[in-house]
Amino acid sequence: MTEHSSDSHSPTTGELQLDERSSLKRVAGLSTELTDVTEVEYRQLRLERVVLVGVWMQGSTTAQAESSLAELKALAETAGSEVLEGLFQRRDKPDPATYIGSGKAHELREVVVATGADTVICDGELTPAQLTALEKVVKVKVIDRTALILDIFAQHATSREGKAQVALAQMEYMLPRLRGWGESMSRQAGGRAGSNGGVGLRGPGETKIETDRRRIRERTAKLRREIREMKTSRNTKRTKRKQAALASVTIVGYTNAGKSSLINAMTGSGVLVQNALFATLDPTTRRMSLDDGREIVVTDTVGFVRHLPTQLVEAFRSTLEEVADADLLLHIVDGSDPIPTGQISAVRKVIEEVIHDEKASTPPELLVINKIDVADPTVLTQLRSLFPKAVFISAATGEGIPELLERVRESVSRHDVHVSVRVPYSRGDLVSRIHAEGDVSSEKHGADGTEIVASVPSALANALAEFAAPHLF
């Protein structure tokens, strides 16, 4: 009989999630569609063989336009698509009728026919009228960047709250984009132009769409209530962490910058790591000990992206509140990205929105340039010049992690309060907390209790106030 080794590798939570996600990849010839609570046609996503199209507007460089289209390609592939072609048009602003103009739209139709594509993805958020007009020309399904990102979020959400937040964002996006089943479903039939035509002469289309709009609004209201209830539960957990006086470090950054890899490198936990955009949607909190014995909590958050849909920012606002409550923000940047400064600007813009809406002060930020093992040395030199206080690391190889942890310890310690206390022997719990959460300078046992001089978090300093003994300094 063969015996199994007792020290065989047990899969981490992240590995199990990755296996589950891989088992759900799209298969060519099949389609994955957004959940539709209506019976009228919504823009069902058939992301199989796609052509990308973008508008290169005045004020942006060729590199920025190509980078944006390359990011759209990565988004499409993350959603399970095969990208066949990509093109963009130089314009002062998107065409109000067809996004890219009628001439380019017919050229796009020729590309679709030549490649056999079944979907066109536009690098921007299109109005319902633009989507309809462009579809009439190219004669295949047209979706925009927002719908694509919503589809990725729908695939990757795992928690109850994450799924509710994505569903809410989908409903809000869907509402103005409902339409009937093509020309066969009359919108407004009538014998005389400009009148309703009387009983029996109206088509069912408009009435049906209004019914579905009402159903979506009801579903949206229910989702908002559910998210508020889940927010209350998370606030309770956050309050308990504050009462425990544990410093909170929140990891933020562009999607696929390596946030989950970093939290694994720092804490040794098994958070899902995948080389894909928006691999992490549900905030993950882990406790870890620094070199001086102090414990902190580290939270991984959803990644940001340029032009993150407004619906998603709103839906994920409760999750992003972790940013406003942090004692320190670790802003992770992909050093191997062609335009890393663009990532930094996009992330800071979203953070400013969240902080402003929460009416909170912006937590201190520590910029962390990741992936230095694969980054262009010239780009890294430029980043070192632009951001001299940043830490340069590789979460994959571990390079720079010790320096990062030291910087985290220094930053967390800045918020400490120096105390001099005599703690009664009956309060051994407080002495244990001082050692666990603070930095002890001196300690001795007196007749009335333990005399300690230390630096401790403000919450613990408040708990120690009644035992103050200033003469010990």
N, C-alpha and C positions, 0 to 999 in steps of 0.2 A: 504494500500500500504506500502510495506516495504521500509524504507529509508536506503540508504547506508551511512555509516560513512564517513565524509569528510577526516578523518585522516587515511584512510585505506592505507596499505603498497603499495607503488609503486615500481615495480621491477627495480633494477639497471641495467645498461648496462651489467655488468658481469653476473647477473642472467638470463637476456634474452639470452646472448651468451651461457650459460650453458644449458638452455632449448633447444636451437637450436642444440647444439652439441649432447645432449642426444638423440634427435629425429633421429639422423643419425647413431646410433650405428649399427654395423653389426648384421645380423640375421643369425643364423646357417643354413647352406645349401646354402647361397648366397655368393657372393664374391664382394669385392671392389677392383678395379684394378687401377693402375697408368694410367693417361691419356697417350695414345699412339698415336703419330702423324704418325705412320707408318702402313703399311699393312703386314709387316712380323711379326713373333712372337717375342715379347719382354717378359721378365720374369714377366708375369702378376701375381700380388700378390693375392693369395687366402689364406688369413690368417684366417683359421677357427679352425682346430685342428692341433696343431703343436708339433714337438719334437725339443728341443734345443740341440746344441752340441758345445762344446768349446775345446780349446787346452790349457792345463796347462803347460806353458813353464818354462824352467829352470830359476831360479831367482825370481819366484813369489811363495808366500806361498799358502797353502791350503785355508786359509781364503780369500786371494785375488782372487783365482780362483772361489771359491764359491760365493763371492760377485759379481764378474763380471757376472756369470751365473744368479744370482738372479736379477741383473739389466736388463739382457736380457729378463728375464721372465716378469719384469715390463714393459719393452718396448713392448713386444709382446701383453700383456694384454691391454696396452694403445691403441694398434692398433686394438683391438677387437678380439684377438685370445683366444682360449682355450688351455692352455699349458698342454700337457699330460705327458711329460717326459723330463728330462734333463740329459745329461751326458757329461763328458769331458775326454780327454785323455792326459796323461803326455808325452810330447815330447820336444826335444831340440828346435825345431822350426816346424811350420806347414809343412805338407807334400806338396811338390810342385805340385803333381799330383791331390790328392783328399782332401787336407787340413788335414785330420785325418789319412791317411794311408789306404791301401786296406783292411787289416784285420778289422780295426775298422769300415770301411765303410760297410762291409758285416754285422757286428754286428748291425750297425745302421739300416740297411735294415730290420733285424729281429724285432727290436723295432718298426719300422714303421708299419710292418705287424701286430704285436701283439696289438698295440694300435689303429690302424685304422687311423693314422695321414695322412693328405694330404699335409703337408708342413714340410720341415726341415729348421730351421734357424740356421745359423752358427755365432758364436760370434767373428767375424772378417770380414775384407774385402777380398773377394775371387776374384781371377782372373777369367776372362771369361772361361779359360780352366779348372780351378778347379771346377767351377759351373757345367759345362757340364759333366765332368768326374764323379763327385759325383752323379749327377742326373741319370746317366746311371746305377749306382750301386743301389741306393735306390729306383729308379723308381717313385719318386714323385717330386714335385716342390722343388727346393732348392734356398733359398735366403740368403743374408748375412746381417750383422748388418747395413751396409750402406743403403741398399734398405729398410730395416725395418724403420730406422729413417726417410728416405725420405717419406715413406708412412704416417708416423705420422704427419710430417710437412704438407704434402698435405691435410690431414684431418683437421688440426687445423688452417691453414692460413685463415684469414678473409679479410684483407685489399688488395687492388689492388697490392700494392708493395710486400706484403708478398707472395701472390700467384705467382707473377712474379718471385720472388727470388727462390721459391720452384721449379717452373717449369724449371728455368734455371739449378738448381742443378740436377733435374731429367734427363734433356736432356744430360748433361755432363756425368752423370753416364750411361745413356742408350747407348750412341754412340758406345763404344767398345763392347757392349754386344748384338748387333743385331745378329740375325741368321735366317736361313730359316725355313720353315715348316718341320722340321725333315728330315728323309732320303728320303722322297718322292720328295723333291725339290732338284734336282741335283745342286751342287755347280759349277762344272766344267766338263761338259761332253766332251768326245773326243774319236776319234777312236784310236789314238796312244798316249801312255803315254808320257808326257813331251811336247806335242804340243797342240795347241788350237783346233785342229780338223777341222777347217774350218767353213764356214758359214753353219748355220743350225744344227751344232753338239754341240754347246755350250748350256748348261742349263741356265734357266732364273735366277737361284738363286743369283749368284754373282752380276749380273747387277741390280737386284731388290734391293739388300742390298745397293749397291752403291747409287742408287736413293734415298733411304730412309736416308742414311747418309747425302746426300746433303740437303734434306729437314730439317733434324735436325739441321744442321749447319746454315741454313738460319733462322730457328726459334730461335736458340741460339743468333745469331747476332741481331735479332729484340728485343729479351728480354733484351739483354745488353743495347741497345739504350733506351728502356723504363725505365730501372732501373736508367740509368744515368740522364734521365729527371726528374724522381721522386726524385733523390738525390739532384738535384738543388733546388727543391721546399723545401725539408727539410733543406737544408743549409740556405735558406732565413729565415725560421722560427727560426733557431738556431741563426742567426745573429741578428734578432730582440730581442731575449732573452738576448743576450750579450749587445746590446745597452741599454736595460732596466736595465742593471747591476744586474740582478738576478743571485745569485749563483746557480750553477747546481750540483745536487747530483744524481748520477747514481747508481742504484741498480743492482749488478751483482751477479752471483752465479750459483751453480749446478742446473740442472733441478729438480723441485719439492722440492727445499730447503725452499720455503715459501716467495719468493720475492713479489708476488702479494698480499699475505696476509699482508705482512709488509707495503706495500704502502697504503693499505686500512686502516691499524691501524694508520699510521702516518697522512694520509690526510683525512680519512673518505670518500674516493671515492668508487665507485662500480666497481672496476676492477675485471675481471673474476678470480675466485679462484676455482680450481679443483684439487682433489687429483690424479693427473695424470702427467706423464712426458710430457714436452713441452706443457703445457696448454697455455702459453703465447708465441706468435711468433712475434706479432706486438708491437713495443715499445710504451708504454703509458706514457705520460707526464702529471703531475698534479702540480698545484701551491699550496703552503701551507705557513702558517705564523708560525714562531717560537715564543717562549714565549716573546722575546724582541720586537716583532712586525715586525721583518725583514721577507720579503718574499723570498722564494726560490722555485726552480722548481725541482721536483723529477721524474726521468725517470725509468720505469721498462723495462728491456731488456729480450731478449730470453735467456733461460737457457742453460748452457753448459753441456757436458757429456764427459766421457772418450772416447777417440778415435772418437771425433766428425768428421764426414766425411769432407774431404778437400773441396769437392764441396759445402757443406753448409757454411763453413767458408768463402769461396770466394763469394758465392751468397749473404750472409748476411753481407758482409763487410760494406756496406753503413749504415746498421742499427747499427752495432757495433761501428761506428765512434762516437756514443754518449759517448762511454767509453773514447776515447782519448780526448774529449772536456770537460770532467767533472772537476769540482773543487774538488770533493770528490767522491771516490768510496765506496759504502757500499757493502762489500763482504759478502753475506749471506751464512751461512753454516748450513746444517741439522745436528744438534747435536745428533739426534737419529739414524743416519746412522752408520752401523757397522765400517766403516773405513772413518771417516770424513776428515782425513788428505789427503786421496786420492782425495776427492772432491776438496779440497783447491788447490792441485797441478794441477789438471786438469784445473781448472778455470784460475789460474795464467798463465798457459802455453798459453791458447788461448788469454788472455789479452796481454801477451808479444808479440805475433804474430801481433795482431792488432796495438799495439802501435808502433812496429818496422816498419810496413808497412806504417803507417801514419807519420813516422818520427817525432813523438811527444814525449814529456816527460811524464813519468808515473805519473798520478795524485795520491795524497795521498790516502791511503787505510785504511778504518776502518773495521776490521773484526768483524762480528756480528754472534754469535752462536745462532741459532734459535731452537725452539721446545724443550726447556729445560724442559717443563712440561711432556714430554714423553721420554726424553733421559735417558740413563743409568747413574746413579750418578757417577760410576767409570770412565766412558768415559769423563764426564764433568770435573771431577777432573783432569784428564790427560790434557784436553784441556786448563783448567785454568793455568796449569803449563807451557804448551807449548806456549800459547799465552796470557801473562799476561795483555796486553793492549786491549784485545778483550772485547766486550760487550755481555753479555748473556741475551737473551730475549725469550719470547714466544709471537709470533704475535697473537696466538689464545686466550690467556688469558690476554694479555696486560702487563704481568710482564716484567720489564726492559725497557719498551718503554720510560718512562720519562728520564731515564739515557741516553738512546740512543739519544734522541732529544737534551739533554744538550751537549753531545759529538759532535753532528752535529753542533750545534751553536758555540761551541768553535773552531771547525775546520774551519768553514766558516769565523769566525771573524779573524783568523790568517792572512787572505789575505787582511784585511782592511788597509786603509791609514788614519792616523790622520790628520785632517784638521782644520784650524782656518780661518773662512771666515766672510765677511760682505756682505750679500746678499741684493741687492736693493729690496725695497717693490714691485717693478714692476715684480720681479721674484719669486713670491709666489710658482710657480711650482717646483722650485729647493728646496725651504724650505720643501715642501711636500715630495719630494723624499728623502731628508736627513732623515726625520722622518720615512719614510716607509722602506728605505733600509739600514740606518745606525744606529749607537748607539750614541745618543746625550749626551755629558757631561755637557754642559752649553749652555744657550740661553738667550739673552736679546734683547730688542728692542731699537736701538739707533736712532740718528737723521737721519742717512743716510741709515738705513736698519737693518735687523735682524742679530745680531752677534752670531755666533754659533761655538762651539768647539765640534767636533764629530769624530767618526771613520766611514768611509764610504768605499764601494767597490772602487777599483781603477778606474773603468770606470766613476763613479760619481765624484771622486776626480779630474779627468781630466776636467770634465765639470765645476767644481767649481774653477779651477786654477786662472781664471781672477779676482776672488773676494777674493783672499787670503789676510788675515790680521794677520800676524804672531804674532803681539804683544798681541793678545788675549789669547795666551797660558799661 
